[in-house]
Each structure stands twice: as C-alpha cells, then as structure tokens.
Amino acid sequence: MKLIFISAVILVAVLQGCSKSEGDNEPVSLKDAASPIQAKQAIEEQKAAAAPKANKSVPPDQYQELNSGKQLLFANLAVNSMPLDYEKIAAQISNEFSFQSDEFKKRDMLNALKPGIDKEVDKAKLGRYYFMEMNESLEKYDFNSKSFPVTALMESSSYRYFYDLSQYRLTFSNSLAFSKLAVPDENQARIVESLRTNGSLKTRVYFFAADTKLGEPIVIGEITKVKISDKKGNLVAEM
C-alpha cells in the first residue's frame, strides 16, 4: 500500500529567532539609514511589507509549472513595478534581434516583438502561482527532531535558475518554514526512509511570485505547499 500522510510545518525560522538578543534584525528606516546598504535594506523591507500575500485557498491545479528562464523573466517583469525596457527584453529572448547590426531592421524587429512581450507580461500578471520540480529529495531521518530535512529548502539564501536565462533567479522568503518534513511515527518514517535510500523520491514546491529584489533580476516566491512523491508520481507526504 502507498503511504500518504500530512506533516506539520516546523517553523525553524521562529525557533532560531528565539536565541537572538532583543533588537537584532530590527527593521531599518530610511530616516535612520547610515549607509547605502542600510538604505537598500530599508527599501527592501518596505517592499516586502507592501507585497501581496499568497492566497492559500488557490487549488494546486491552478498553479503553472515553472521550467524555463524565459518564463522566470516574465514572472519578474510582472511583479516588478519598473517600466518595461523593450530593447533589453528583446535582446534576452531573441538571438536574431540581439545579433542584428542593421539598426532599421532592428527597430522593425523590436516593433514586431513588443505585442508578444506585452502579452507574456500580462499573462504572468494574471497567473502568479507556480510549482517547480526539484531534483533534490530528502536528507536522512533526524531522530532528534523526528523529521526529514528537505534538501532543496534548507538554505534560506539559495537561488534557483535555468540555463536558458541564468541571470534570472528565484528565491523563497519562507523556505525555512518548509525545511523539515515531520514524521513522528516510526513506521511511517521507515517507509519514507526506504524510499529515500532507493532514490525514489522527488520534491515539488508550490509558490506565489510575491516580489522582486530591488535592482536585481530575482523573483521572491512565497511557498504555499510542498509535496513529496515517488518516481511514479504517487503522493508520499505533503506540508
């Protein structure tokens, strides 16, 4: 029989925060910023606070798969409030445009590409819910916490990218909250461990494209769900 169970989300970030002294990581206001780095941090904190939050009631079948850098480019443009730089975008999505040396032909090509660019950006604005297949599986069972560390989500500062447009990257604002799959029942844990050691597990992360990093081609996603499945696609666990 296939094992299916729901795990509780372990809020690692909250637990880690308990060990810090009062006043650590307090928001920096623009008024108090003493350096360009602090000013950027203050703006990013303001942007994050104002960014829309994921609607957790959106069903999984309404999430689209994210599987290319070009798709991530348009996701970035849809979330970013900056005006579109059509020439820069055209150079990124069209090699023919990028290598064209005749300025008149280049202008004609740009005018031909603009409607398609607008269409893709509008499409990305309407559909900001994505899922992404991760190559990583689970780490070995941790008997102390009675959980399996989720390899793909163990580092809060890690990035994802695709080779077709590697400068566009994805990071998650709440990855640590999903970094451990709690399996307190030993019999269930044995089944998952057996699948893990046989290389039979894969991770799918569902997220909302919530924000972008200031001045960088980085999409910040808010994770809403994580599913662990076997190689045949059968659900093993989710959180």
VOBA-1610 file (N, C-alpha, C; in pm, whole numbers, padded with zeros to 5 digits, always signed):
BEGIN
Met+00084-00120+00000Met+00000+00000+00000Met+00087+00125+00000Lys+00043+00228-00070Lys+00115+00354-00074Lys+00088+00432+00054Leu+00189+00492+00108Leu+00176+00569+00230Leu+00148+00713+00195Ile+00040+00770+00250Ile+00008+00910+00230Ile-00021+00971+00366Phe+00050+01078+00401Phe+00023+01143+00528Phe+00055+01290+00515Ile+00002+01368+00606Ile+00024+01513+00608Ile+00116+01545+00725Ser+00221+01622+00699Ser+00312+01659+00807Ser+00287+01802+00850Ala+00318+01830+00974Ala+00307+01967+01025Ala+00429+02045+00982Val+00410+02172+00954Val+00522+02260+00917Val+00596+02301+01043Ile+00726+02281+01042Ile+00808+02318+01157Ile+00866+02456+01132Leu+00832+02549+01216Leu+00873+02687+01194Leu+01013+02709+01247Val+01111+02664+01170Val+01251+02672+01210Val+01295+02816+01228Ala+01248+02902+01138Ala+01291+03041+01145Ala+01251+03104+01277Val+01133+03070+01328Val+01087+03125+01455Val+01173+03077+01570Leu+01204+02946+01569Leu+01285+02889+01675Leu+01424+02948+01677Gln+01480+02968+01556Gln+01614+03027+01550Gln+01613+03169+01603Gly+01503+03241+01578Gly+01495+03379+01622Gly+01492+03394+01773Cys+01452+03289+01844Cys+01443+03297+01990Cys+01579+03315+02057Ser+01685+03274+01991Ser+01818+03280+02052Ser+01885+03415+02032Lys+01821+03504+01953Lys+01883+03632+01925Lys+01843+03736+02029Ser+01932+03828+02055Ser+01904+03929+02155Ser+01803+04028+02103Glu+01735+04094+02195Glu+01632+04190+02159Glu+01695+04304+02081Gly+01632+04340+01970Gly+01685+04449+01887Gly+01758+04400+01766Asp+01798+04271+01763Asp+01864+04215+01644Asp+01767+04210+01529Asn+01815+04238+01408Asn+01736+04230+01286Asn+01612+04319+01289Glu+01618+04429+01368Glu+01506+04521+01366Glu+01503+04593+01232Pro+01384+04628+01182Pro+01374+04698+01054Pro+01451+04829+01056Val+01515+04859+00946Val+01590+04984+00932Val+01504+05082+00853Ser+01480+05201+00908Ser+01401+05300+00836Ser+01494+05383+00748Leu+01438+05442+00644Leu+01518+05527+00556Leu+01575+05646+00632Lys+01500+05692+00729Lys+01545+05807+00810Lys+01670+05773+00890Asp+01675+05648+00941Asp+01787+05607+01026Asp+01902+05544+00948Ala+01883+05518+00819Ala+01985+05451+00741Ala+02113+05535+00734Ala+02225+05473+00771Ala+02352+05545+00775Ala+02443+05511+00657Ser+02400+05422+00569Ser+02482+05382+00455Ser+02392+05340+00341Pro+02447+05334+00218Pro+02367+05287+00104Pro+02312+05146+00124Ile+02391+05061+00193Ile+02346+04923+00219Ile+02225+04923+00311Gln+02229+05006+00415Gln+02116+05015+00506Gln+01994+05075+00437Ala+02018+05173+00350Ala+01908+05234+00276Ala+01840+05132+00186Lys+01921+05051+00118Lys+01865+04946+00033Lys+01788+04845+00116Gln+01842+04811+00234Gln+01774+04716+00322Gln+01639+04772+00366Ala+01635+04902+00397Ala+01510+04964+00441Ala+01406+04962+00330Ile+01449+04992+00207Ile+01356+04991+00094Ile+01305+04851+00068Glu+01395+04751+00075Glu+01354+04612+00052Glu+01256+04566+00159Glu+01275+04610+00284Glu+01183+04573+00392Glu+01046+04637+00370Gln+01047+04761+00323Gln+00921+04828+00292Gln+00849+04759+00177Lys+00926+04721+00074Lys+00868+04650-00040Lys+00807+04517+00004Ala+00881+04444+00087Ala+00834+04313+00134Ala+00706+04327+00214Ala+00699+04432+00297Ala+00580+04453+00380Ala+00458+04488+00294Ala+00483+04560+00183Ala+00374+04603+00096Ala+00337+04498-00009Ala+00422+04398-00027Ala+00398+04297-00131Ala+00273+04216-00099Pro+00197+04178-00202Pro+00078+04094-00179Pro+00117+03957-00125Lys+00026+03897-00050Lys+00050+03765+00007Lys-00025+03659-00072Ala+00024+03537-00062Ala-00038+03427-00134Ala-00176+03396-00078Asn-00265+03357-00168Asn-00397+03309-00128Asn-00386+03157-00115Lys-00385+03108+00008Lys-00362+02966+00032Lys-00476+02878-00017Ser-00590+02938-00051Ser-00705+02859-00096Ser-00702+02827-00245Val-00603+02884-00318Val-00591+02854-00461Val-00556+02706-00478Pro-00637+02629-00554Pro-00611+02484-00567Pro-00486+02456-00649Pro-00418+02343-00622Pro-00294+02310-00692Pro-00306+02305-00844Asp-00424+02270-00896Asp-00438+02260-01042Asp-00440+02397-01110Gln-00442+02504-01032Gln-00435+02638-01090Gln-00293+02695-01088Tyr-00198+02616-01038Tyr-00058+02655-01043Tyr+00002+02607-01175Gln+00085+02690-01237Gln+00152+02652-01361Gln+00296+02613-01332Glu+00349+02522-01410Glu+00486+02478-01388Glu+00585+02583-01434Leu+00683+02610-01352Leu+00794+02699-01388Leu+00911+02611-01429Asn+00951+02621-01558Asn+01055+02532-01607Asn+01151+02597-01706Ser+01153+02732-01712Ser+01248+02797-01803Ser+01285+02936-01752Gly+01402+02981-01793Gly+01447+03114-01756Gly+01364+03222-01821Lys+01316+03197-01943Lys+01232+03294-02012Lys+01102+03316-01935Gln+01047+03208-01882Gln+00927+03217-01801Gln+00954+03296-01673Leu+01070+03273-01614Leu+01108+03345-01493Leu+01130+03493-01523Leu+01181+03525-01641Leu+01197+03663-01685Leu+01062+03735-01682Phe+00959+03674-01743Phe+00828+03738-01749Phe+00762+03742-01612Ala+00790+03643-01527Ala+00739+03647-01390Ala+00798+03766-01315Asn+00927+03791-01340Asn+00995+03905-01279Asn+00934+04037-01328Leu+00912+04048-01458Leu+00856+04170-01515Leu+00714+04195-01467Ala+00639+04088-01444Ala+00501+04101-01399Ala+00492+04153-01257Val+00590+04118-01175Val+00590+04160-01034Val+00659+04295-01018Asn+00760+04320-01100Asn+00838+04443-01091Asn+00755+04563-01137Ser+00766+04674-01065Ser+00688+04794-01098Ser+00759+04887-01195Met+00882+04852-01233Met+00958+04938-01324Met+00902+04931-01467Pro+00915+05039-01545Pro+00868+05039-01685Pro+00944+04933-01765Leu+00878+04877-01865Leu+00942+04774-01946Leu+01049+04833-02036Asp+01166+04771-02036Asp+01275+04808-02127Asp+01267+04709-02243Tyr+01190+04744-02347Tyr+01160+04650-02455Tyr+01287+04604-02527Glu+01380+04696-02547Glu+01502+04659-02620Glu+01585+04556-02542Lys+01594+04576-02411Lys+01668+04482-02326Lys+01599+04345-02325Ile+01467+04347-02314Ile+01390+04222-02311Ile+01404+04149-02444Ala+01394+04223-02554Ala+01405+04163-02687Ala+01540+04096-02706Ala+01646+04159-02656Ala+01781+04102-02668Ala+01794+03974-02588Gln+01715+03961-02480Gln+01723+03843-02395Gln+01643+03725-02449Ile+01537+03754-02524Ile+01450+03645-02570Ile+01470+03611-02718Ser+01543+03696-02791Ser+01561+03672-02934Ser+01707+03688-02974Asn+01772+03579-03010Asn+01909+03586-03059Asn+01918+03662-03190Glu+01817+03648-03273Glu+01815+03717-03401Glu+01818+03868-03380Phe+01739+03916-03283Phe+01740+04059-03252Phe+01874+04100-03192Ser+01923+04019-03101Ser+02047+04052-03030Ser+02166+04067-03125Phe+02171+03984-03231Phe+02285+03986-03323Phe+02261+04070-03448Gln+02146+04134-03457Gln+02116+04217-03574Gln+02194+04347-03567Ser+02271+04380-03671Ser+02352+04502-03672Ser+02288+04615-03751Asp+02192+04584-03837Asp+02122+04687-03914Asp+02018+04752-03822Glu+02037+04879-03791Glu+01951+04946-03694Glu+01807+04959-03741Phe+01784+04973-03871Phe+01647+04982-03921Phe+01575+04847-03907Lys+01646+04740-03943Lys+01587+04606-03925Lys+01564+04577-03777Lys+01656+04624-03695Lys+01644+04602-03551Lys+01521+04673-03495Arg+01497+04795-03543Arg+01379+04869-03498Arg+01251+04798-03541Asp+01251+04749-03667Asp+01133+04676-03717Asp+01109+04550-03636Met+01216+04479-03603Met+01203+04358-03524Met+01149+04389-03384Leu+01198+04499-03325Leu+01153+04538-03192Leu+01004+04569-03192Asn+00959+04642-03294Asn+00817+04674-03303Asn+00732+04548-03320Ala+00788+04448-03388Ala+00716+04322-03407Ala+00712+04239-03279Leu+00816+04254-03196Leu+00825+04176-03072Leu+00743+04236-02958Lys+00719+04367-02960Lys+00653+04435-02849Lys+00517+04375-02811Pro+00428+04349-02909Pro+00297+04292-02869Pro+00309+04158-02798Gly+00403+04075-02843Gly+00424+03946-02779Gly+00478+03960-02639Ile+00567+04056-02618Ile+00622+04082-02485Ile+00511+04127-02391Asp+00428+04221-02438Asp+00316+04270-02356Asp+00222+04155-02320Lys+00197+04068-02416Lys+00106+03955-02392Lys+00161+03862-02284Glu+00291+03832-02291Glu+00352+03742-02192Glu+00355+03805-02052Val+00381+03936-02045Val+00382+04004-01916Val+00242+04005-01855Asp+00141+04035-01938Asp+00003+04035-01889Asp-00039+03896-01842Lys+00004+03795-01915Lys-00025+03656-01878Lys+00037+03624-01743Ala+00161+03668-01722Ala+00231+03642-01596Ala+00167+03719-01480Lys+00111+03836-01508Lys+00044+03913-01403Lys-00082+03841-01355Leu-00150+03776-01445Leu-00273+03706-01410Leu-00246+03573-01340Gly-00135+03510-01373Gly-00103+03379-01315Gly+00027+03381-01238Arg+00021+03422-01113Arg+00144+03434-01033Arg+00167+03314-00942Tyr+00088+03210-00963Tyr+00103+03088-00883Tyr+00173+02982-00967Tyr+00284+02929-00914Tyr+00368+02836-00988Tyr+00401+02714-00902Phe+00442+02608-00971Phe+00507+02498-00900Phe+00635+02465-00973Met+00731+02409-00900Met+00861+02378-00957Met+00908+02243-00907Glu+00953+02160-00999Glu+01007+02029-00964Glu+01153+02045-00922Met+01188+01989-00808Met+01325+01995-00758Met+01393+01860-00774Asn+01516+01862-00815Asn+01591+01737-00829Asn+01624+01676-00693Glu+01637+01761-00593Glu+01674+01714-00460Glu+01558+01640-00394Ser+01591+01550-00305Ser+01490+01472-00234Ser+01492+01510-00085Leu+01512+01414+00002Leu+01517+01435+00146Leu+01653+01391+00200Glu+01693+01453+00311Glu+01811+01408+00382Glu+01773+01291+00473Lys+01872+01227+00532Lys+01844+01113+00619Lys+01762+01157+00741Tyr+01690+01062+00796Tyr+01599+01088+00907Tyr+01674+01141+01029Asp+01621+01249+01087Asp+01678+01308+01208Asp+01597+01257+01327Phe+01658+01169+01407Phe+01586+01108+01519Phe+01555+01208+01630Asn+01635+01313+01642Asn+01610+01412+01747Asn+01484+01493+01719Ser+01470+01540+01597Ser+01352+01620+01562Ser+01240+01537+01500Lys+01268+01407+01480Lys+01171+01315+01418Lys+01120+01372+01284Ser+01217+01408+01201Ser+01182+01468+01073Ser+01288+01439+00968Phe+01250+01460+00842Phe+01343+01450+00730Phe+01372+01592+00681Pro+01497+01638+00683Pro+01529+01767+00623Pro+01500+01764+00473Val+01436+01869+00424Val+01404+01881+00281Val+01521+01951+00214Thr+01599+01876+00138Thr+01726+01925+00084Thr+01714+02058+00012Ala+01614+02072-00072Ala+01600+02191-00156Ala+01569+02318-00079Leu+01524+02304+00046Leu+01476+02422+00120Leu+01553+02448+00248Met+01669+02389+00262Met+01746+02401+00386Met+01823+02533+00396Glu+01846+02601+00284Glu+01920+02726+00285Glu+01828+02841+00245Ser+01809+02938+00333Ser+01718+03049+00305Ser+01772+03144+00199Ser+01903+03140+00177Ser+01966+03233+00081Ser+01996+03168-00054Ser+01949+03046-00076Ser+01979+02978-00202Ser+01893+03030-00316Tyr+01941+03011-00440Tyr+01871+03057-00560Tyr+01852+02942-00658Arg+01748+02956-00739Arg+01720+02862-00848Arg+01727+02938-00979Tyr+01776+02873-01084Tyr+01780+02938-01215Tyr+01778+02831-01322Phe+01756+02876-01446Phe+01753+02786-01561Phe+01862+02831-01659Tyr+01915+02736-01733Tyr+02031+02765-01818Tyr+01999+02855-01937Asp+01874+02862-01981Asp+01844+02946-02098Asp+01855+03096-02066Leu+01826+03136-01940Leu+01844+03275-01897Leu+01889+03271-01750Ser+02013+03234-01730Ser+02061+03206-01595Ser+02071+03329-01506Gln+02067+03449-01566Gln+02075+03570-01482Gln+01947+03594-01404Tyr+01837+03533-01448Tyr+01711+03546-01373Tyr+01701+03431-01275Arg+01678+03466-01149Arg+01682+03366-01043Arg+01557+03372-00955Leu+01538+03266-00881Leu+01425+03254-00790Leu+01475+03221-00651Thr+01420+03288-00551Thr+01448+03255-00412Thr+01316+03253-00336Phe+01317+03198-00216Phe+01195+03187-00138Phe+01209+03264-00007Ser+01104+03335+00030Ser+01107+03415+00153Ser+01083+03331+00277Asn+01022+03213+00262Asn+00985+03132+00378Asn+01029+02987+00366Ser+01143+02964+00303Ser+01189+02826+00279Ser+01216+02751+00409Leu+01267+02819+00512Leu+01300+02751+00637Leu+01175+02694+00706Ala+01060+02755+00682Ala+00937+02705+00742Ala+00896+02570+00683Phe+00953+02536+00567Phe+00921+02410+00500Phe+01045+02320+00488Ser+01146+02348+00568Ser+01274+02278+00553Ser+01280+02143+00623Lys+01177+02110+00701Lys+01176+01981+00769Lys+01039+01915+00755Leu+01041+01792+00709Leu+00918+01713+00696Leu+00903+01628+00823Ala+00810+01667+00909Ala+00792+01598+01037Ala+00722+01464+01017Val+00786+01357+01063Val+00729+01222+01057Val+00751+01157+01194Pro+00666+01187+01291Pro+00687+01135+01426Pro+00663+00985+01440Asp+00579+00929+01352Asp+00550+00785+01360Asp+00665+00705+01299Glu+00725+00615+01377Glu+00843+00542+01330Glu+00813+00451+01212Asn+00697+00388+01210Asn+00662+00300+01098Asn+00652+00378+00968Gln+00592+00496+00974Gln+00583+00581+00856Gln+00722+00629+00815Ala+00803+00665+00915Ala+00939+00713+00887Ala+01023+00605+00820Arg+01004+00480+00859Arg+01079+00370+00798Arg+01044+00356+00649Ile+00917+00374+00617Ile+00874+00363+00477Ile+00935+00474+00394Val+00929+00597+00448Val+00987+00711+00376Val+01137+00695+00361Glu+01203+00649+00467Glu+01349+00630+00462Glu+01387+00526+00358Ser+01307+00423+00345Ser+01333+00320+00245Ser+01322+00377+00104Leu+01220+00458+00081Leu+01204+00522-00050Leu+01318+00619-00076Arg+01359+00691+00028Arg+01467+00789+00014Arg+01598+00722-00024Thr+01634+00615+00046Thr+01762+00549+00021Thr+01765+00479-00115Asn+01648+00450-00169Asn+01640+00390-00303Asn+01635+00495-00414Gly+01644+00622-00375Gly+01638+00730-00474Gly+01505+00740-00542Ser+01398+00713-00468Ser+01265+00706-00528Ser+01177+00826-00497Leu+01234+00933-00443Leu+01154+01047-00404Leu+01190+01173-00484Lys+01092+01259-00503Lys+01116+01389-00566Lys+01031+01494-00494Thr+01074+01619-00505Thr+01011+01729-00433Thr+00947+01826-00531Arg+00823+01865-00502Arg+00755+01967-00581Arg+00717+02082-00488Val+00759+02203-00523Val+00733+02321-00441Val+00631+02411-00510Tyr+00524+02443-00439Tyr+00422+02535-00489Tyr+00446+02672-00426Phe+00438+02779-00507Phe+00466+02910-00452Phe+00395+03021-00529Phe+00390+03137-00466Phe+00331+03258-00522Phe+00444+03356-00551Ala+00450+03410-00673Ala+00551+03510-00708Ala+00510+03642-00643Ala+00569+03672-00528Ala+00522+03782-00445Ala+00595+03914-00470Asp+00724+03907-00500Asp+00803+04030-00503Asp+00929+04008-00585Thr+01008+04114-00601Thr+01139+04105-00665Thr+01241+04173-00575Lys+01367+04137-00591Lys+01473+04204-00516Lys+01507+04335-00585Leu+01525+04438-00505Leu+01550+04572-00557Leu+01674+04576-00646Gly+01653+04614-00772Gly+01765+04631-00864Gly+01829+04503-00912Glu+01768+04387-00883Glu+01825+04259-00923Glu+01720+04174-00995Pro+01764+04089-01090Pro+01669+04004-01163Pro+01629+03880-01083Ile+01575+03903-00966Ile+01544+03794-00873Ile+01397+03800-00832Val+01326+03691-00852Val+01187+03678-00807Val+01187+03618-00667Ile+01108+03677-00579Ile+01093+03624-00443Ile+00960+03552-00434Gly+00965+03423-00410Gly+00844+03343-00401Gly+00804+03313-00258Glu+00673+03308-00234Glu+00621+03266-00103Glu+00568+03124-00118Ile+00630+03029-00052Ile+00590+02889-00062Ile+00454+02869+00006Thr+00366+02797-00062Thr+00234+02767-00006Thr+00216+02618+00025Lys+00291+02533-00045Lys+00276+02389-00026Lys+00399+02317-00080Val+00434+02204-00017Val+00542+02119-00066Val+00490+01976-00070Lys+00512+01908-00183Lys+00469+01770-00196Lys+00590+01681-00223Ile+00594+01568-00155Ile+00698+01467-00176Ile+00630+01347-00241Ser+00680+01307-00358Ser+00619+01197-00432Ser+00725+01094-00469Asp+00678+00974-00505Asp+00772+00874-00555Asp+00792+00897-00705Lys+00877+00818-00767Lys+00912+00839-00907Lys+00794+00818-01002Lys+00691+00748-00954Lys+00572+00727-01036Lys+00469+00838-01019Gly+00500+00933-00932Gly+00409+01043-00910Gly+00309+01022-00798Asn+00320+00911-00727Asn+00230+00885-00614Asn+00270+00969-00494Leu+00173+01037-00434Leu+00200+01124-00320Leu+00245+01043-00199Val+00356+01083-00141Val+00409+01019-00021Val+00377+01104+00102Ala+00399+01237+00090Ala+00373+01327+00201Ala+00360+01469+00147Glu+00297+01554+00224Glu+00290+01695+00188Glu+00281+01780+00313Met+00318+01907+00297Met+00308+02000+00410Met+00281+02140+00356
//
